Amino acid sequence: MPDPSPSALTDADTIVVGAGLVGVTSALALARRGHRVRVLDRQAPGRGASYGNAGHLATEQVFPIADASILRALPGMLRDPMGPLRLDWKYLPRALPWLTRLVLNLRPAPFRASVAGLRALNERSLAAWQRLLASVDSAHLLRADGSLLVYEKPESHSKLAALESRMRAQQVPVERWEREAIRRAAPQLSTDLKGGLFFPATGHVLDPWRVVNTLVDAAKQEGVQFEQASVQSARLTDSGVALMTDAGEREASQVLIACGAHSAALTAQLTGKRVPLDTERGYHLMLPREHERLPFAVTSLERRFIMTPMETGLRLAGTVEFAGLVAPPNMARAWQLHRLSRGLFKTDLDAGDATPWMGFRPSLPDSLPIIDRLEHGRVLLAFGHHHLGLTQAAITAELIADLAGPAEGHPSTEPPDLPPRAPYRLSRFD
């Protein structure tokens, strides 16, 4: 089904701003509840952060993006441009309020609340993805084969044991693997690896961009319209919302803001609330000559990056940089991932024809997304998933569809098992 020209677009009940995984999955869920939906994005669907994510369904990651160790690591973050976690010193003044909130979230009560909110989403995420992909005859795009965290240094054993204990305390399925178990499951990994933790309730997708486009095609079949336009401003009206774009004004009875790291300004215009949203700049390196190296995603505990097998090769990802939305990418950080991989395999990975990438992950200081309904239903919010956008997209779409409810005259359906809404409300930042 070809994309309609702007002049052919019809009225919509709901405008979704953002054509990444969260926006597209939500648009499809809303259309299936009877809403007439239009999706606006300045880029083609899936060309932002959704294009380059690690492809890992990281349901095991139930802890916030930072703990108390970040305070000790801050000097190194400022000094080392190639470190796994980097803060651009020129960006520090702008990032300081966000970092202050992040540090305050390390206090016991808010930290526990973040863990509970992450766990509630993540433990439902894999099943939500399986439901969604099965509904579009694309279950094969997801491999629920688990993932592995490995360690190399004897002194890391106690750190791994502590992590295992924390995971078990949160009912995260985890298995301790010794060297022989790793050799049997992933024989191309180095025999120098000491062991690791295997997470059986995780998985990966074969190609994040293919997943997005599969869901776009399904959404179009449900009547969702896609328009490539940049939203410049927004205002509430008596009947809903009006969005000014570079292609003219667009009106609807409600809007869903799901444009990731670019969501704060529109949210402030429509709700009057400032959102403490910043961006993690994530890098990946795609190795198209590497197939059959790994059966599932593998993360290095010491080197702090992930390797995910995909149908187009092996993707190395995981580096994080705080430098805002304006500074140019430092692709040396992507190439650093190949250097980090050396020694993890019996033979080094082939970086021929490799391609680097950088994208913006929307991050909130408590590591929880905002999933909410405001202004008497005229404004829906779904953003701030940091590096769990892929993991949490399908369950977020189910929450958004439940918040919006069925369109008038459309039959109500029993929602799947959904987490409580309270942890994800915008009001938690009041």
N, C-alpha and C positions, 0 to 999 in steps of 0.2 A: 504494500500500500504506500504510494508516494506521499511525501510531506506536502500538505496544502500550502499554497502561497498565502501570505498574510491577508490578502483581500478575500480569500475564500474561507477564512476562519470564522466559525460561528460563535455565538455566545457560550460562555462557560459558567457553571456554578462555582467551580473552584479553579484558581490559578495556582500552580505549583511553581515556585521560583527555585530553580536548581534541577539539572538533569543528570545528577550523579546517582549513585546507587540508592541513597536514601530517598531522593526525590522521585526517581522512576518507580521504585517499589511501592512507594506511597501513592503515586498517581494511579498505578494499576489497582491497588487495593481500594482506592476511592471510587474508581470507575466501576469496579465490581459491586460496589454498594449503591450504584445508580447515579452517581454524580457525573456531570459533564465536566471534563477536566481538560485544561490546557497547561502545558509545561513550557516555561520560558527559561532560556539560558543563553548567555552570550557565546557559548561554545556548543559544538555538537554534543549529543548525549554521551556521557561517560568519558569526556576528554579531560576532566580535571583530576582530582585526587583518586577517583574511582579507577582511572585508567592504570595507574602505576602502583596500586597497593600490593602488599606482599602476597596476596592470595590466600592467606592463612585464616581459617575460621578459628580465631583465638579464644575459644570459650573458656580456656583455663586461666585467662588473664583477668582475675577478679580483684586484683589489687591496683590502687591508683598509680598513675604514671611516675610518681615520686614518693619516696619515703624519707626518713631523717637523714639518710646518707647523702642526699642532694646538697645539704649544707656543707658537708666536707668536700664534695666534688666541685663546688662552684668555682674555686680558683683555677682548677684544671680546665673547666669548661671554657673559661675566658682565655686561657693560654694556648690550648691545643686546637688548631683549626681542623685537624683530622680526627679528633676524638669522637667516640660514638654518640656523645651528647655534648653539643656545642652551643654556647651563647655568644653571639656577636657583641663585642663590648660596645660598639656604636649604638646597638639597639637596647642596651641595658636600661637607660633612663625610661624608655617607653614601656619596657617589659616589667619594670620594678613593681608597679601596683599589682599586676597579675601574679608575679612571683611571691609577693607578700601574702596574697590570698592563698596561694599554693602552700606556703609554709604554715599559715594558720590552719589549713586543713589537715596538717599532720598531727594536730592535737587528738587525743584518743577518741572523743565522741564523734567529731566530724569524719575522722578517718574510718571509724567503724561504719558510719552511715554510707560512705562512699563504697566500701567493700560490699555492704548489703545491696546497694543499688546496682553495682556492677554484676554481682552474682545473680540477682533476680533477672537481669536481661540475658546474661551469657548462658545460664543453664537452660534457657528456652530458645536460644538462637539457632542451634543446629537443626532442631525439629522444625522451626519456622522456615528455614531455608529449604529443607527437604519438602515441606508442604508446597512452598512457592514454586520450586523448580519442577516438582511432579505435576503441578497444575498447568504448566506450559510445556509438558512433554520433554523436559530437559534435565531430568534427574542425573543423567550421565555427566553433566558439567561439574558435579560436586563429588569429591572422593572423601568419604567419611572414614579414612584409614588411620586417623590419629596423627600425632606429631611427637617429636623427640627433642629433648633438651640434653645436650652432652657437655661433659667437662673433661679437661685434660690434665689439670695440675692436682697433685695429691692434696695440696692445701685447700682446694675448692670443695673437698668432700664434705666438710662440716657445713659449708654454705648450702650445698645441695640438700643435705639432710634437713637443715632448718627450713628450707623452702618446701620440701616434701611435707614436713609436719604442718606448716601453715596451710598448704593446699588441702591436706586431709581434714584439717579443722574446719575448712569451708566446704566440705563434701565434694571437692573437685576430684573426679576419678583420676588416679595416678598410680603408676607402677614403677618400682625401682628396677632398672635394668643394669646388669653388670656387663663387662666387656664382651663376653661370649654372646649375650642376647643381641647386642648391637651388631656384632659380626654376622650373625645369622640373618638379621632383618635388613641390614644395609651393608653388604660386604665390601662396597667400594670406599667406605669410610676408613680412616687411618686406624691401624691397630694400636696406636698410642693413646687413643681415647680410653679414659678410665672407667666410664660408665655414664649413666644419665637417668632422666625421668621420662617415662613415656606417658602421654596423655591420650587415652583411647577415645574420649568423647569429643575430639577435635577433628578437623579435616581441612581440605583446601579445595579451591576451584581451579579448573584447568586453564582459565583465562578470564580475568576480571572484566576486561573490555567486551569479550564475547558474551559474558553473562549479562552485562548491561544491555547490549544490543538485542539479545534474545528477549529480555523483558520489555524493551522498547517496542519490538515487533508485536508482542502480546498485548501491550497497552494500546497500540494503534488498532488492533483488532477489536478492542473494547471501546473504541471511539475516542481515545485520548489524542489530543492534537499537540504537536510539538512545533514550537516557533523559536528560531534563533534570534534573540533580541536581548539587549542589555537593559536591565531595570535600573533606572536612575534615581527614582524617588517613589514614595508611596504615601497615601493618605486614606483615612477612613471616610466613608460616605454614609448617608442615611440608610442605604440599601446594601452596603458591603464595603468594598475597598476599590480604590483606583490606583493603578500603577502607571507611572510615566516611564516609557521605554524609548530607546532610540528609534523605534518604529511607530511611535504614537502611544496614545493612552489605551490601556486595557482595563476593563472593569469586570468584577465578579462579586458574588455574594460572600465569598471567603477566599483567603489566600493561605497557602502553606509555604512558609519560609524554610527552605531546605537547601540553601546555597552555601553550606559549609562555612569556611573561614570568612566568607563575605556576608554573613547573615546579620551581624551586629547592627549596622546602620539602618537597615529596613525595619528591624525589630524595634529600635528606638523610635523611629518615625511613627510607627503604628501603635505602640504601646506606651511610649514615654519612658521606657525603662532602659537603662544602660546595661549592657551585657558584658561581663568580664571575659570576652572571647579573645584568644590569641591564636597563633598558628604554629604548629610544629612543621617545619620544612623537612619532608621526608625524601630520601633518595633511593633509587634502585639501579642495579646494573643487570641488564638482560643478556644472557649467554645463549644465543640461538644454536650453537653447536653442541650444547650439552643436553643430551637426552639419556634417560635410563640410569642416571647416577644415583638418584634417591627414590625410594618408594613413597615417601611422605616428607613433609616439611621438617627440617632439622635446624635447631637454634644452638648457637655456641654460648655457653654460660660466661666464659671469660671474654670472648671477642665481641659479644653483644650484637649479633646480627643473625638473620634468618635466611635459609636457602629453601626455596619452594619449587618443586618440579611442576612444569606446565607443559601444555601441548606445543608451545613455541620455544621451549628450552628451559633453562634453569634461571630463576630470578633470585638475585641476592638483594636483600633489603634490610632496613632496620635502623639506619643512622638517623639521628634527630638533630635539627638545628633550629635555634630560636634567632631569627633575623628579620621577621616581618614579611609583609606581602610585596615590598617594593624592591629590595635588594636583589641583584641578579643571582642566579644559581651558581654555586661553586661545584662544578661537576667533578672536580678532583675528589670530592667526598664520595661520589658514586664509584669512581675507579678504585678508591681505597678499599671497597668491599671485596674486589678481586684479590687484593693483597692480603686481606684478612682471611680469605679462604685457604691460603697456602698452608699446608700441613694438616688440614682436616681430612684430606683424601690420600689414598695410596699414590695417586698421580694427580698433579695439579689440574685445575679446571682450564679448559680452552676458552680464552677470551676473544678469539677471532670473531669479527663482525659484531662484537658486543655494543649495546646501545645504553647510554646513561639517561636518567630521567630525574626530575625533581617536581614535587607537588606539595600542596598546602593541606595539612591536616588540622581541622578546627578543634581547638582544645580549650576546655574550661578548667579552672583551678582545682575543682574537686573530682575531675576525671569522669563525671557523669554527663550525659547529653541533656539537652533541654527538649522535652517532648510534652507539649502543652496546648491548651485551648484557651484563648483570651478574647477580650472585647466582644462578649456575647456571641462567641462562635465565629466572629469574622476573621480571626487570626489564629492559625495553627502554626506551631513551631516544631521543627525536627532538625536539630543541628548540634554540633559540639561533641561528636563521637570520637574525637582524636584518632588514634590508630586502630580503633575498633569499628570504623564505619562499615566495612564489609561484614564483619561479624554480626553487627547489630542491626543491619539494614532491614532484614525481613521481619524481625520482631517489632522494630520501630514502625514499619508500615502497618502491621496489625494493630498496634496501639493507636496510630493516627486514624485508621478507619473506624475504630471503636469510639474515639473522641468525636469524630465528625458525625457518626451515626449514619443510618441509611438515608438516601435522598427521599424526598416526599413521594409517597406512592410506591416506594421500593420495599419489598418484604424485609423484615428484620431477620437477621441470622444470628445463631448462637456463636459468640466469639470463641476462639481457642483459649487455652490457658494463658492468661496475660498477667504480667507483673503489676503490682500496685502503682498508681500514677504519681503518688506524692513525691518520691525522690527526684523526679525529673521536671518538676515545676519551675518556671522562671522565678517565682516569688521567693525561692530559697536564697536569692542574692539580694533581697530587699534590705 
